[in-house]
Amino acid sequence: MSLLMTFKMVIVLSVVLSALSLAMRARGEDMLYLVRRPALALRSFVSMYVVVPIVAVLAVALIDPRPGVALALLVLSLSPVPPLLPKKQLKSGGEGAYILALLIAAAAVSIVVMPLGVKLLGEVFGHELHVSTAAIAKTLAVTVVGPMLLGLVMQKLLGARSERLSKIIGQIGMLMLVIGSIGALVILAPAVWRAMGEGTLVAMLVVILAGLAAGYLLGGPSPGTRTALALASATRHPGVALGVIGSTVPDANLALVAVLVFVLLNVIVGIPFVKAAGRRTGG
């Protein structure tokens, strides 16, 4: 179990490094992108925190996957955007300012949405799930807000060297994500095999495809913004989801496995989507 915990920490650390890398090449004015575009901000919120959670609830109710898988899907649907996502969004033609603003806004919104949403979903499905705002705020502060603030400071101190260093840090973060995910999946291989049955993959695919569709339809006229919101709606923060599940349901190994499987499936589905989006935007 200690080795599994090590791999989980590696995954969380990879998210921290990716957030740091992103901020080191970001511009301060990018953070006001959504503030100046309230209509886009509202559509982004609806796509991520209204459509996707509703689809997740329907998928759980209709497909009826294992309880641990259901818990993972519901928590993931309320989680913020992972800092790992922007690189993929940029490859698909996403606007850099919108991506950064969406990452920050989603982290802020999750501090309020996750405790309320998890409690409501727990009542709907007959489970006592309580997540404190302080716990979520702490997780987001450690994995997103803190690293991004540090990245902005380092950008000012390093100047032109910040861009090059940010790429190295981002590559290290991606490598750590791969190592941590593979290591955890290997340790939990028997549980992963069990999690594949009873509608698990179908339920996950429904949520992922619904997120892609909702984001693309609500992203507005810009192809880059549409693909960015589509990926943001479908892909959620594994570190936050793992932290919330671990703090609310002790020994919920199947739910933790389901989070990793969801991330892996998201990558598999996202690759053709990113390539197709890149062709549409001329990327």
Backbone bond lengths (Angstrom), bond angles and torsions (degrees), N, CA, C in turn:
res aa  C-N    CA-C-N  psi(-1)  N-CA   C-N-CA  omega(-1)  CA-C   N-CA-C  phi
1 M - - - 1.463 - - 1.524 111.06 -
2 S 1.331 116.23 -33.91 1.459 119.33 179.55 1.526 110.95 -64.19
3 L 1.349 116.33 -36.30 1.456 119.69 177.75 1.522 110.61 -66.85
4 L 1.322 116.82 -39.00 1.465 120.73 176.72 1.520 110.39 -62.24
5 M 1.320 116.51 -42.56 1.463 120.23 178.16 1.521 110.69 -61.91
6 T 1.325 116.85 -36.57 1.462 120.67 177.50 1.519 111.33 -61.68
7 F 1.326 116.72 -45.60 1.457 120.46 179.40 1.525 111.07 -65.41
8 K 1.328 117.67 -36.07 1.469 120.57 177.02 1.523 110.41 -64.38
9 M 1.333 116.74 -39.41 1.455 120.43 177.86 1.528 111.16 -66.70
10 V 1.332 116.68 -35.64 1.460 120.78 176.80 1.527 109.94 -62.56
11 I 1.337 117.01 -41.05 1.465 120.63 178.36 1.526 110.72 -62.31
12 V 1.326 116.21 -46.05 1.464 120.20 179.85 1.532 110.69 -63.15
13 L 1.333 116.88 -41.91 1.456 120.76 179.60 1.532 110.95 -64.54
14 S 1.331 116.61 -34.00 1.465 119.42 177.80 1.518 110.71 -63.29
15 V 1.323 116.41 -36.42 1.467 121.07 177.83 1.529 110.23 -67.03
16 V 1.323 116.10 -40.05 1.472 121.04 178.42 1.533 110.67 -60.97
17 L 1.327 116.37 -47.11 1.466 120.51 -179.44 1.528 111.66 -64.75
18 S 1.317 116.86 -35.90 1.465 119.90 179.33 1.523 110.80 -67.88
19 A 1.336 117.33 -39.02 1.467 120.61 176.42 1.522 110.91 -64.30
20 L 1.323 116.04 -41.67 1.464 121.26 177.61 1.523 110.62 -61.74
21 S 1.323 116.51 -44.44 1.461 121.71 -179.94 1.514 111.69 -61.60
22 L 1.324 116.02 -43.78 1.464 120.18 -179.62 1.515 111.73 -61.76
23 A 1.338 116.90 -46.58 1.468 120.69 -177.48 1.520 112.11 -66.33
24 M 1.321 117.40 -30.06 1.467 120.38 -178.22 1.529 112.68 -67.71
25 R 1.338 116.89 -18.13 1.459 118.40 177.16 1.536 112.29 -117.06
26 A 1.336 116.33 12.95 1.459 120.95 -179.03 1.531 110.76 -91.76
27 R 1.320 114.81 161.27 1.456 120.99 175.76 1.521 109.02 -106.37
28 G 1.334 116.06 142.51 1.455 120.55 -177.73 1.517 113.14 -57.37
29 E 1.338 117.38 -39.13 1.465 120.68 -177.91 1.525 112.78 -68.91
30 D 1.337 116.67 -17.43 1.465 119.42 178.85 1.527 111.84 -61.45
31 M 1.328 115.55 -28.95 1.455 119.65 -175.61 1.527 112.58 -67.29
32 L 1.340 116.93 -19.36 1.471 120.65 -179.64 1.524 112.15 -93.56
33 Y 1.318 116.93 6.77 1.465 121.54 -174.78 1.528 111.91 -57.25
34 L 1.317 117.83 -48.98 1.458 120.86 -178.19 1.523 112.28 -75.71
35 V 1.323 117.16 -29.53 1.468 120.15 177.76 1.523 110.18 -61.29
36 R 1.323 116.13 -36.05 1.464 120.91 179.99 1.523 112.71 -83.20
37 R 1.322 117.09 -4.73 1.475 121.67 -179.49 1.530 108.72 -133.04
38 P 1.334 117.56 72.32 1.471 120.50 -175.22 1.530 114.23 -61.84
39 A 1.322 117.65 -33.05 1.467 119.51 179.76 1.528 110.87 -65.25
40 L 1.325 116.29 -43.02 1.467 120.49 177.61 1.519 110.37 -66.54
41 A 1.325 116.62 -37.85 1.461 120.51 178.69 1.529 110.51 -62.07
42 L 1.342 116.96 -42.51 1.460 120.92 179.89 1.524 111.22 -65.79
43 R 1.326 117.00 -43.56 1.465 120.11 179.16 1.527 110.81 -63.99
44 S 1.320 116.41 -37.26 1.472 120.34 178.65 1.517 110.43 -64.16
45 F 1.333 116.33 -42.18 1.464 121.02 178.78 1.529 110.91 -63.19
46 V 1.334 116.08 -44.60 1.470 120.41 -179.55 1.527 110.83 -61.19
47 S 1.332 116.19 -43.85 1.454 120.43 -178.94 1.518 111.23 -62.58
48 M 1.336 116.80 -47.45 1.461 120.91 -173.70 1.517 113.83 -79.33
49 Y 1.345 117.06 -42.80 1.456 119.95 -168.76 1.518 114.84 -113.73
50 V 1.325 117.49 4.95 1.463 120.95 173.79 1.529 109.91 -120.51
51 V 1.334 116.00 -57.47 1.461 119.64 -176.42 1.524 111.73 -65.10
52 V 1.335 116.82 -52.71 1.469 120.06 -175.22 1.529 112.40 -63.10
53 P 1.345 120.65 -46.51 1.472 118.53 176.43 1.524 113.44 -60.64
54 I 1.341 117.20 -38.19 1.466 119.68 178.28 1.525 110.52 -63.10
55 V 1.334 116.68 -43.93 1.467 120.41 178.16 1.520 110.35 -63.55
56 A 1.334 117.35 -39.55 1.468 120.58 178.47 1.525 110.96 -62.04
57 V 1.327 117.05 -42.38 1.468 121.07 177.98 1.527 110.69 -62.47
58 L 1.331 116.23 -45.03 1.464 120.50 179.76 1.530 111.27 -64.13
59 A 1.352 115.92 -40.60 1.467 119.78 179.17 1.522 111.04 -62.75
60 V 1.328 116.36 -42.38 1.460 120.44 179.36 1.529 110.31 -66.27
61 A 1.337 116.40 -41.47 1.465 120.00 -177.40 1.524 112.23 -69.49
62 L 1.328 116.94 -39.16 1.463 120.61 -173.82 1.533 112.85 -88.03
63 I 1.329 116.83 -39.91 1.463 120.42 -177.00 1.516 111.52 -88.18
64 D 1.325 116.82 -28.96 1.463 123.83 176.75 1.533 112.42 55.45
65 P 1.350 117.62 62.46 1.468 119.59 175.96 1.526 110.16 -73.23
66 R 1.315 117.12 178.12 1.466 120.92 178.32 1.535 110.17 -56.79
67 P 1.335 118.92 150.22 1.471 121.29 -178.21 1.532 113.92 -54.04
68 G 1.339 117.09 -40.70 1.458 119.45 179.51 1.514 112.34 -64.62
69 V 1.326 116.52 -38.30 1.464 121.12 177.63 1.520 110.01 -67.35
70 A 1.331 116.53 -41.82 1.463 120.94 178.44 1.521 110.44 -60.46
71 L 1.339 116.88 -43.72 1.465 121.10 178.67 1.520 110.79 -60.42
72 A 1.328 117.14 -45.11 1.458 120.95 -179.81 1.521 111.66 -61.39
73 L 1.328 117.39 -43.99 1.467 120.88 -179.44 1.524 111.66 -63.18
74 L 1.321 116.43 -42.41 1.460 120.11 -178.55 1.528 111.38 -67.51
75 V 1.326 116.59 -42.28 1.471 119.67 179.22 1.529 110.47 -68.21
76 L 1.333 117.26 -41.95 1.466 120.51 178.41 1.526 111.70 -61.08
77 S 1.325 117.48 -37.17 1.466 120.55 -178.01 1.523 112.26 -65.79
78 L 1.330 117.00 -18.57 1.466 121.61 179.70 1.525 112.72 -104.95
79 S 1.323 116.96 -1.13 1.467 121.12 -177.48 1.521 110.89 -79.87
80 P 1.338 117.88 157.76 1.470 121.37 179.08 1.521 112.93 -77.48
81 V 1.327 115.30 -178.07 1.467 121.57 178.66 1.525 109.29 -75.38
82 P 1.325 118.81 133.61 1.469 119.72 177.56 1.513 111.28 -74.54
83 P 1.324 118.52 141.52 1.463 120.36 176.04 1.522 112.69 -61.00
84 L 1.332 117.72 -16.68 1.459 121.11 177.91 1.519 111.69 -70.30
85 L 1.331 116.63 -18.44 1.462 120.70 -172.14 1.523 114.65 -72.33
86 P 1.340 120.26 -41.70 1.458 119.15 -173.13 1.515 116.29 -51.08
87 K 1.328 119.24 -37.39 1.461 120.35 179.37 1.523 110.62 -60.19
88 K 1.344 115.98 -41.56 1.450 120.41 178.80 1.524 110.05 -67.83
89 Q 1.335 116.91 -38.17 1.459 120.44 179.60 1.528 111.14 -65.14
90 L 1.326 116.97 -41.46 1.457 120.32 179.33 1.519 111.12 -62.76
91 K 1.337 116.77 -36.82 1.454 120.31 177.12 1.524 111.11 -64.18
92 S 1.334 117.07 -28.82 1.449 120.37 -178.29 1.525 112.01 -88.30
93 G 1.331 117.61 1.36 1.455 121.09 178.66 1.507 113.75 100.44
94 G 1.345 118.52 8.54 1.451 121.49 -179.15 1.517 112.39 -64.80
95 E 1.342 116.28 149.89 1.460 121.24 178.98 1.523 109.11 -79.28
96 G 1.332 115.60 127.59 1.454 120.15 -175.66 1.513 113.88 -58.09
97 A 1.335 118.35 -42.83 1.460 121.89 -178.76 1.530 110.90 -64.40
98 Y 1.319 116.07 -42.14 1.467 120.16 -179.79 1.517 110.59 -65.26
99 I 1.325 116.98 -40.52 1.461 121.51 -178.89 1.529 110.55 -62.79
100 L 1.317 116.89 -47.04 1.458 120.19 -180.00 1.522 110.70 -64.01
101 A 1.342 117.05 -44.97 1.464 120.72 180.00 1.523 111.03 -62.77
102 L 1.336 116.36 -38.60 1.458 120.54 179.95 1.525 111.06 -66.17
103 L 1.317 116.66 -39.77 1.462 121.19 178.09 1.522 110.69 -60.34
104 I 1.328 117.01 -47.28 1.466 121.31 -178.13 1.522 110.82 -68.12
105 A 1.342 116.85 -44.93 1.462 120.90 -178.58 1.526 110.86 -63.25
106 A 1.331 116.78 -42.47 1.461 120.06 -179.36 1.522 111.25 -63.90
107 A 1.330 116.65 -37.87 1.463 120.34 177.85 1.527 110.32 -63.81
108 A 1.339 116.58 -42.50 1.463 120.67 -179.73 1.530 111.26 -66.91
109 V 1.320 116.30 -44.49 1.467 121.00 -179.29 1.527 111.17 -63.97
110 S 1.328 117.02 -36.81 1.457 120.85 -177.28 1.521 112.67 -63.11
111 I 1.328 116.79 -27.77 1.466 120.09 179.47 1.526 110.20 -60.15
112 V 1.335 116.70 -33.16 1.464 121.64 178.91 1.527 111.37 -94.08
113 V 1.338 116.32 -43.69 1.465 121.18 -173.08 1.526 112.65 -68.39
114 M 1.340 117.91 -42.49 1.467 119.87 -173.94 1.531 113.62 -63.74
115 P 1.335 119.89 -49.04 1.472 117.90 179.69 1.526 112.37 -60.78
116 L 1.333 116.73 -43.58 1.460 120.29 -179.36 1.521 110.86 -68.33
117 G 1.339 116.31 -44.34 1.456 120.80 -177.51 1.515 112.45 -65.59
118 V 1.342 117.20 -44.98 1.470 120.63 -179.54 1.530 110.49 -64.12
119 K 1.331 117.19 -40.70 1.463 120.47 178.21 1.522 110.63 -63.66
120 L 1.343 117.02 -44.66 1.465 121.21 179.93 1.526 111.25 -63.06
121 L 1.331 116.17 -45.26 1.461 119.79 -179.64 1.525 110.88 -65.66
122 G 1.330 116.46 -35.11 1.458 119.88 177.09 1.518 111.44 -62.79
123 E 1.336 116.56 -39.71 1.461 120.47 178.15 1.522 111.23 -68.04
124 V 1.327 116.75 -38.85 1.464 121.18 -179.82 1.526 110.83 -62.12
125 F 1.337 116.64 -40.81 1.463 120.97 -176.38 1.528 113.70 -100.21
126 G 1.336 115.47 8.76 1.452 118.43 173.63 1.512 115.17 77.02
127 H 1.331 118.07 27.95 1.467 121.25 178.92 1.528 108.97 -120.71
128 E 1.314 115.63 148.24 1.457 120.80 175.62 1.517 109.17 -92.54
129 L 1.308 116.46 98.27 1.458 121.11 -179.49 1.528 108.56 -122.45
130 H 1.295 115.78 110.40 1.457 120.26 -179.35 1.526 109.21 -119.09
131 V 1.317 115.69 125.80 1.454 121.11 178.63 1.521 107.78 -124.09
132 S 1.305 117.06 121.62 1.462 119.66 -177.60 1.526 110.85 -77.31
133 T 1.317 114.70 145.42 1.461 120.08 176.34 1.521 110.44 -59.98
134 A 1.329 116.45 -36.80 1.467 120.59 -179.12 1.522 111.04 -63.52
135 A 1.340 116.79 -40.30 1.465 120.25 -179.10 1.527 111.10 -65.33
136 I 1.331 116.57 -43.07 1.465 120.21 179.55 1.518 110.33 -68.46
137 A 1.339 116.37 -41.91 1.460 119.89 178.61 1.520 111.11 -60.37
138 K 1.329 116.25 -39.22 1.463 120.29 178.58 1.520 110.90 -64.69
139 T 1.344 116.77 -44.49 1.462 120.57 179.48 1.523 111.10 -61.51
140 L 1.329 116.47 -45.12 1.466 120.50 -179.70 1.527 111.22 -68.23
141 A 1.331 116.60 -35.48 1.461 119.97 179.32 1.522 111.05 -64.90
142 V 1.339 115.71 -39.74 1.462 120.49 -178.02 1.522 111.71 -74.19
143 T 1.335 117.26 -40.49 1.463 120.44 -171.70 1.521 114.42 -95.46
144 V 1.334 118.39 -20.79 1.473 120.20 -175.78 1.525 112.13 -126.42
145 V 1.334 116.32 -64.93 1.463 120.37 -170.94 1.522 112.07 -63.45
146 G 1.331 117.27 -50.54 1.462 120.68 -179.59 1.521 113.31 -58.63
147 P 1.343 118.46 -52.66 1.460 120.17 178.60 1.526 113.43 -59.38
148 M 1.340 116.67 -35.17 1.460 118.68 -179.34 1.531 111.30 -71.35
149 L 1.316 116.49 -38.87 1.467 119.11 176.13 1.526 110.42 -63.53
150 L 1.335 115.84 -42.48 1.457 120.08 177.26 1.523 110.58 -62.67
151 G 1.323 116.79 -39.93 1.460 120.67 179.03 1.513 112.75 -62.76
152 L 1.336 117.10 -39.71 1.465 120.76 178.69 1.532 110.75 -65.51
153 V 1.345 115.53 -39.33 1.471 119.35 177.68 1.523 110.21 -65.13
154 M 1.336 116.78 -44.03 1.465 120.30 -179.84 1.526 111.22 -64.27
155 Q 1.323 116.47 -34.64 1.461 119.72 177.80 1.527 111.12 -61.61
156 K 1.322 115.65 -41.24 1.473 119.86 179.00 1.531 111.18 -67.48
157 L 1.335 116.24 -39.13 1.463 120.10 -176.60 1.530 112.16 -74.97
158 L 1.329 116.75 -36.42 1.469 120.60 -174.52 1.519 113.77 -90.07
159 G 1.318 116.98 -21.42 1.466 119.62 179.99 1.518 112.24 64.77
160 A 1.328 116.44 -129.17 1.462 121.82 -175.79 1.526 112.64 -65.06
161 R 1.327 117.18 -25.25 1.469 120.22 -179.76 1.518 112.50 -71.40
162 S 1.335 117.23 -15.34 1.453 121.18 -176.98 1.524 112.19 -62.97
163 E 1.338 117.17 -38.66 1.460 121.47 -178.06 1.525 111.13 -60.63
164 R 1.318 116.62 -47.85 1.472 120.73 -178.74 1.520 111.42 -65.38
165 L 1.337 116.42 -44.49 1.460 119.85 -179.47 1.526 111.31 -65.37
166 S 1.330 116.44 -35.41 1.466 119.79 179.97 1.524 111.02 -62.77
167 K 1.324 117.73 -35.89 1.462 121.10 179.11 1.527 110.72 -66.88
168 I 1.326 116.33 -40.10 1.470 120.10 178.72 1.525 110.21 -64.56
169 I 1.333 116.11 -45.84 1.464 120.57 179.61 1.532 110.12 -62.37
170 G 1.329 116.69 -41.59 1.459 120.33 178.80 1.513 112.43 -62.50
171 Q 1.326 116.79 -39.64 1.461 120.75 178.65 1.532 111.23 -66.42
172 I 1.335 116.04 -39.76 1.469 119.88 176.84 1.530 110.06 -63.01
173 G 1.333 115.70 -42.73 1.458 119.99 178.86 1.522 112.36 -60.87
174 M 1.335 116.64 -43.13 1.460 120.35 178.95 1.534 111.17 -64.93
175 L 1.342 116.73 -40.49 1.462 120.81 178.19 1.523 110.75 -62.64
176 M 1.325 116.53 -41.26 1.461 120.45 179.30 1.523 111.15 -65.46
177 L 1.340 116.73 -36.84 1.462 119.93 177.95 1.525 110.64 -62.46
178 V 1.333 115.59 -43.82 1.461 120.44 179.78 1.528 110.55 -63.09
179 I 1.344 115.91 -47.39 1.469 120.44 -178.85 1.529 110.95 -62.96
180 G 1.330 116.15 -47.35 1.460 120.31 -178.71 1.516 112.66 -63.24
181 S 1.338 116.64 -43.00 1.466 120.33 -178.64 1.521 111.41 -66.93
182 I 1.341 116.31 -46.27 1.463 119.84 179.67 1.521 110.64 -63.71
183 G 1.331 116.74 -43.63 1.459 120.22 179.99 1.517 112.31 -60.90
184 A 1.340 116.05 -45.58 1.463 119.78 179.76 1.521 111.51 -65.52
185 L 1.336 116.44 -39.91 1.466 120.15 179.67 1.526 111.53 -65.81
186 V 1.338 116.79 -36.85 1.469 120.15 178.23 1.527 110.40 -64.69
187 I 1.325 117.05 -46.08 1.462 121.01 180.00 1.524 111.23 -62.30
188 L 1.336 115.30 -38.32 1.456 120.21 -176.40 1.523 112.48 -98.41
189 A 1.336 116.79 21.44 1.467 121.23 -175.00 1.529 113.67 -51.51
190 P 1.335 119.27 -46.65 1.477 118.05 178.93 1.528 112.65 -59.82
191 A 1.333 116.00 -41.14 1.467 119.60 179.19 1.525 110.89 -68.46
192 V 1.329 116.81 -35.70 1.459 120.67 177.14 1.526 110.19 -61.39
193 W 1.323 116.15 -43.59 1.469 120.30 -179.87 1.531 110.71 -61.97
194 R 1.343 116.30 -42.09 1.462 119.99 178.43 1.523 111.33 -66.57
195 A 1.347 116.23 -34.19 1.468 120.23 -176.94 1.520 112.47 -71.48
196 M 1.335 117.08 -17.26 1.464 119.60 -177.13 1.522 112.86 -72.13
197 G 1.326 116.38 -22.03 1.453 119.02 -175.37 1.513 113.01 -89.73
198 E 1.326 114.98 -176.08 1.459 123.74 174.44 1.527 112.87 56.76
199 G 1.315 116.25 41.49 1.457 120.43 173.77 1.512 116.09 80.41
200 T 1.331 117.61 8.01 1.469 120.42 -176.82 1.520 112.09 -58.53
201 L 1.330 116.50 -55.08 1.457 119.90 -176.58 1.524 111.64 -65.03
202 V 1.314 116.68 -36.21 1.465 120.27 178.62 1.525 110.46 -63.41
203 A 1.329 116.86 -46.70 1.465 121.24 -179.88 1.524 110.99 -61.23
204 M 1.340 116.38 -43.50 1.464 120.09 179.46 1.519 111.60 -64.87
205 L 1.330 116.73 -43.08 1.463 120.15 179.29 1.521 111.38 -62.52
206 V 1.322 116.92 -38.77 1.464 120.54 178.56 1.525 110.52 -60.17
207 V 1.326 116.59 -45.63 1.470 120.97 -179.11 1.527 110.87 -66.24
208 I 1.329 116.85 -44.19 1.465 120.82 -178.51 1.526 110.95 -64.26
209 L 1.323 117.24 -48.08 1.459 121.19 -178.57 1.532 111.33 -66.60
210 A 1.329 117.10 -35.78 1.463 120.41 176.39 1.526 110.86 -64.79
211 G 1.339 116.28 -39.77 1.462 119.67 177.49 1.518 112.18 -64.01
212 L 1.326 116.37 -43.39 1.466 120.37 177.77 1.527 111.18 -61.43
213 A 1.329 116.56 -44.62 1.459 120.95 -178.18 1.526 111.44 -67.01
214 A 1.342 116.78 -45.77 1.464 120.69 -178.40 1.528 111.16 -62.65
215 G 1.324 116.56 -45.62 1.458 120.19 179.96 1.512 112.27 -63.78
216 Y 1.315 116.14 -40.67 1.466 119.37 -178.79 1.522 110.99 -67.55
217 L 1.318 117.45 -37.76 1.465 120.90 -178.89 1.526 112.43 -74.77
218 L 1.336 116.81 -32.04 1.463 120.88 -175.40 1.531 113.26 -98.17
219 G 1.321 117.08 0.23 1.464 120.29 -175.06 1.509 115.83 -77.18
220 G 1.326 118.00 -6.42 1.461 120.12 178.51 1.515 112.54 92.51
221 P 1.322 116.60 -171.62 1.466 120.84 -174.18 1.521 115.16 -74.32
222 S 1.324 117.72 -23.19 1.463 120.34 -177.84 1.520 110.87 -74.65
223 P 1.337 119.59 122.06 1.468 121.28 178.55 1.529 112.50 -58.18
224 G 1.338 116.81 -38.53 1.459 120.05 -179.79 1.510 112.21 -64.26
225 T 1.333 117.10 -42.97 1.459 121.40 179.16 1.523 111.21 -67.62
226 R 1.319 116.80 -38.19 1.467 120.71 179.66 1.537 111.09 -63.24
227 T 1.318 116.65 -45.19 1.461 119.16 -179.91 1.528 111.17 -70.31
228 A 1.336 116.48 -34.30 1.466 119.45 178.42 1.521 110.69 -64.61
229 L 1.333 117.50 -45.53 1.457 120.65 -179.96 1.528 110.83 -68.53
230 A 1.325 116.88 -34.97 1.464 120.10 177.83 1.526 110.49 -60.19
231 L 1.322 116.99 -47.65 1.461 120.86 -179.87 1.526 111.60 -68.47
232 A 1.330 116.85 -36.55 1.465 120.27 178.42 1.521 111.03 -65.79
233 S 1.326 116.99 -37.54 1.457 120.77 -179.11 1.529 111.53 -70.92
234 A 1.320 116.45 -34.47 1.466 120.46 -176.72 1.518 112.93 -84.68
235 T 1.336 118.24 -28.66 1.457 122.73 -173.79 1.524 109.85 -108.02
236 R 1.318 117.52 129.93 1.456 120.29 -178.01 1.527 112.09 -125.59
237 H 1.316 115.87 167.28 1.462 124.99 -171.66 1.531 111.06 -71.91
238 P 1.344 119.48 105.11 1.467 120.64 -178.88 1.521 112.80 -65.10
239 G 1.332 116.83 -34.25 1.459 119.79 -179.61 1.521 112.20 -64.18
240 V 1.345 117.03 -43.44 1.461 120.67 179.01 1.524 110.21 -66.71
241 A 1.338 116.62 -43.94 1.466 120.40 -179.97 1.528 110.87 -61.31
242 L 1.328 117.19 -44.84 1.464 120.42 178.84 1.526 110.86 -62.70
243 G 1.338 116.31 -40.52 1.464 120.27 179.92 1.514 112.50 -65.92
244 V 1.334 117.07 -43.24 1.463 121.21 -179.42 1.520 110.92 -65.80
245 I 1.331 116.91 -45.88 1.469 120.38 -179.86 1.525 110.80 -63.95
246 G 1.332 116.42 -43.49 1.454 119.94 -179.28 1.515 113.20 -63.72
247 S 1.346 117.13 -32.01 1.465 120.45 -177.61 1.521 112.95 -87.04
248 T 1.333 118.55 -18.81 1.467 121.09 -177.05 1.520 113.35 -102.72
249 V 1.341 116.70 -33.58 1.466 120.24 -176.84 1.531 108.75 -129.11
250 P 1.322 118.68 92.19 1.466 121.26 -179.70 1.532 111.43 -58.76
251 D 1.326 116.23 143.16 1.471 122.95 177.69 1.525 113.34 61.57
252 A 1.337 116.48 28.44 1.470 120.06 178.56 1.526 109.26 -87.51
253 N 1.335 115.90 63.54 1.463 120.27 -174.76 1.520 112.70 -64.12
254 L 1.337 117.45 -36.81 1.455 119.75 179.96 1.526 110.60 -63.75
255 A 1.323 117.25 -38.72 1.461 120.77 178.27 1.525 110.60 -65.46
256 L 1.332 116.97 -39.87 1.459 120.72 178.25 1.530 110.56 -65.61
257 V 1.329 116.06 -40.00 1.462 120.51 176.01 1.520 110.09 -62.03
258 A 1.335 116.38 -42.77 1.462 120.82 -178.44 1.529 111.69 -61.74
259 V 1.331 117.01 -35.77 1.464 119.87 177.09 1.523 110.51 -61.60
260 L 1.332 116.39 -44.89 1.464 120.73 179.69 1.528 111.43 -65.26
261 V 1.331 116.32 -41.35 1.468 119.77 178.08 1.522 110.28 -64.14
262 F 1.322 116.79 -39.22 1.469 121.27 178.31 1.525 110.90 -61.09
263 V 1.336 116.15 -44.40 1.467 120.47 178.78 1.520 110.66 -61.95
264 L 1.326 116.69 -44.55 1.463 121.14 179.77 1.529 111.10 -63.49
265 L 1.318 116.71 -45.06 1.467 120.70 179.06 1.518 111.01 -64.26
266 N 1.326 116.41 -35.51 1.460 120.90 178.25 1.521 111.34 -63.29
267 V 1.325 116.01 -40.09 1.467 120.01 177.57 1.520 110.39 -63.95
268 I 1.344 115.77 -44.00 1.468 120.43 -178.52 1.528 110.71 -62.33
269 V 1.325 116.46 -43.96 1.468 120.45 179.71 1.530 110.82 -73.03
270 G 1.338 115.79 -34.68 1.456 119.68 -175.89 1.514 114.57 -70.37
271 I 1.335 117.49 -29.49 1.462 120.06 -177.53 1.525 112.64 -58.63
272 P 1.333 119.85 -53.08 1.465 118.69 177.85 1.524 112.88 -65.49
273 F 1.338 116.77 -32.45 1.463 119.02 177.93 1.522 111.10 -65.25
274 V 1.345 116.97 -43.71 1.461 120.83 179.41 1.528 110.51 -62.75
275 K 1.324 117.10 -42.46 1.465 120.19 179.61 1.517 111.00 -64.16
276 A 1.320 116.74 -43.78 1.463 119.91 179.42 1.519 110.85 -65.47
277 A 1.342 117.06 -41.03 1.456 120.39 179.08 1.516 111.22 -65.33
278 G 1.338 116.07 -38.43 1.460 119.79 178.00 1.516 112.16 -61.74
279 R 1.327 116.93 -38.00 1.470 120.18 177.94 1.526 110.48 -68.08
280 R 1.330 117.15 -37.37 1.468 120.00 -179.48 1.522 111.72 -67.65
281 T 1.355 116.04 -33.08 1.466 119.46 -178.15 1.526 111.77 -96.07
282 G 1.322 116.63 4.84 1.454 119.44 178.89 1.496 113.57 79.59
283 G 1.395 117.38 15.76 1.460 121.61 -178.94 1.492 111.66 -88.74
